[in-house]
Amino acid sequence: MSPTTLPAGPEPGYVTFLGAGPGDPGLLTLRAVEALANADVIVGEQDVLAVVRAHARSGVAVVTTGPDPARGTHPGTSTPQLAVVDAESTAAGVPASRDAAHLVMEAARGGRRVVRAVTGDPGLDVYATGEMLACAAGGVPFEVVPGIATAVGVPAYAGVPLRDAQGTDVRFVDARTASDRCWTEVGASDGTVVVSTTLDSVAAAAGELVAAGRKPDTPLTVTVAGTTTRQRTWTATLGSIAQTLKQAKVLPSPEGGRPVIAVVGERSAAAQRDQLSWFESKPLFGWKVLVPRTKEQAVTLSDQLRSYGAVPHEVPTIAVEPPRTPQQMERAVKGLVTGRYEWIAFTSVNAVKAVREKFEEYGLDARAFAGIKVAAVGEQTANALVAFGVKPDLVPSGEQSAAGLLEDWPPYDPVFDPIDRVFLPRADIATETLVAGLIELGWEVDDVTAYRTVRASPPPAETREAIKGGGFDAVLFTSSSTVRNLVGIAGKPHNVTVIACIGPATAKTAEEHGLRVDVMAPEPSVHKLAQALADFGLKRRAAALEAGDPVTRPSERRPGARRRRSTT
């Protein structure tokens, strides 16, 4: 829908010109996140929207800008073309005469809070500057939220400092708009030159510098997709960069128009990249890791994988449904309020969710837990309780499992425990380990089915093909059921995919399904499982470097892949 058809926001409206940084969402500033959370309209190119959209509120209007297809130009090199996307992500056409400046001013005059997001920093974006001037001329209030400039952020992620102890000069050049005078000036200097260009224009930019006086053996680095897990960096000289990209089979390529940052200069520390390349040397850098859990269940695990440089891909293998006979659950929840229980034990996040939904159905909140002791099987379950407003009294000090919970659970004492009953809301397929252990400790247990777990629907065809065809570098199995369900709904992972299991029982199930288990957590914890996979990736990387082989991902070994993976 068009901004003119949306309900007006609070007066007065204004425009925030916001720098989204080079591509890593973690580089957004706190002020940027605040502005996005309050925005009524967000305007930006598709790549920028992918960075900022997660911080926008529900129902925000999203306007995409991009190159003019008729001109065949790259983003940022032509007047922005517009398409409006509503909260349901359905596109609508916008007249070509309504450029971004007119649209943001129109929305702001209607009382809307508009965020105009650009890559890098707004002060270095030629169109953002023009739109600021249009707002100023039209009397539309605006603010500027600076972002990390691409020409600064990308070299930092590539491990290429721009200055040394001698304080060399640094010049920034946009090869697409640089004049002959500009090339002559930077060619005659001995300072560091940071060139913004495209992959297929790197050699031409190098040639301009050589023609202007720089020596052909001057070092340079070229980085594509900087600050993202697709980042790749090549080190060469001005005279050899064309051959380097050709030998790496990077060019010629239909993706030659991708933006790159090239850093040129004897003092730019290109020779020290082996020591300074902190980002691309992460243990799972660029690995596409399949996590057979829902986004809600996998949030902590996925964040940990990202810290290792991986790209997590969540695929739910189970779906949660209410119990077939809800009366037992209803009686138990009412028993919580009437003082029937001394303890309630939660063995999963889903159990917390099931009880919380029943509470909300009856108009109850966390205060109903007053006087009741609460146990959680592990950190994730405990965090779900805290989000509900309940601080658990007992979390296992050792293994996060039913067995670990029993190790710390106190025996029933008729002197100190006025009530001898425990409420245990759980899944329909849960084991009896906890029930039997609590009875042995002298407790009476109301073992209640709070929810049912059923096999999830198959993932999209593209994901299924990637699983079976070797498109994933690794898969993390957190239980035997995730093995069975993933194979059932999506097929068996390709034999190049690294299989990581949370424990012996899960590993046994994986082997029964014909999978080779490469990694097993030293203890049954999703945190330790991710850590074990990172250790595996680190050893694999070290072995490749020691053998003088290129560091590649497991998926690059599959048949048809462009590059082969080195053996470890």
PyMOL commands that set and color helices and strands:
alter all, ss='L'
color gray80, all
select helices_A, chain A and resi 3-5+25-27+30-37+46-55+100-109+122-124+126-138+150-158+180-188+199-211+241-247+270-276+295-307+327-338+349-361+366-369+379-388+402-408+433-440+461-469+480-490+504-512+526-547+554-557
alter helices_A, ss='H'
color red, helices_A
select strands_A, chain A and resi 14-19+41-45+61-66+81-85+91-93+113-118+142-145+170-174+192-198+219-224+232-237+259-264+288-291+311-314+318-321+343-346+373-376+421-427+444-455+474-477+498-501+517-520
alter strands_A, ss='S'
color yellow, strands_A
deselect
rebuild
show_as cartoon
